[in-house]
């Protein structure tokens, strides 16, 4: 019996309004080639591209929807550690309201932040301290 396969989650971050062509290039060219190379090492690449959306059908309000998106984003970034691919562009990204950040960060076990930051920027700072 051979060695077990290992799954490698890779979180892809960019603002949703930018980088569509770059994300498409990753999904259509780069990741298939990388999957082929990893296969020989019994590794599966699992790109996490939240462009496809986050399930929010059960949420009732905009606040609940944003909290759900923030929770999923933080959880996927954490699950992918240490593999985070950031595509920088002309926009900063989604900055949730301060009340949403505090509630979700507290629930996820993060300390309070003084400044506002995008979801990925905030998680990246938290990750650097681990």
Residue pairs with C-beta under 8 A, 6 or more apart in sequence:
2 42
3 42
4 42
5 42
5 43
5 44
6 42
6 43
6 44
7 43
7 44
7 46
8 38
8 43
8 44
8 45
8 46
8 83
9 46
9 48
9 76
9 79
9 80
9 83
10 45
10 46
10 47
10 48
10 80
10 83
10 84
10 85
11 48
11 76
11 77
11 79
11 80
11 83
11 84
11 85
12 23
12 26
12 47
12 48
12 49
12 50
12 85
12 87
13 77
13 84
13 85
13 86
13 87
13 93
13 120
14 22
14 23
14 86
14 87
14 88
14 89
14 93
15 89
15 91
15 92
15 93
15 94
16 51
16 94
17 91
18 87
18 89
18 90
18 91
19 87
19 89
20 51
22 87
23 49
23 51
23 87
26 47
26 85
27 47
27 49
31 45
31 47
34 45
35 44
35 45
38 44
38 45
48 76
48 79
48 80
50 72
50 73
50 76
54 68
54 69
54 72
54 73
55 68
56 64
56 65
56 68
56 69
59 65
59 67
59 68
63 100
66 96
66 97
66 100
67 100
67 103
67 104
70 96
70 100
70 101
70 104
70 119
71 104
71 107
71 108
73 119
73 120
73 123
74 104
74 108
74 119
74 123
75 108
77 84
77 120
77 123
77 127
78 123
81 127
84 120
84 124
84 127
86 120
86 124
92 118
93 118
93 119
93 120
93 121
94 118
94 119
95 116
95 117
95 118
95 119
96 104
96 119
98 116
101 113
101 116
101 122
102 112
105 111
105 112
105 113
105 122
106 112
110 126
113 122
117 125
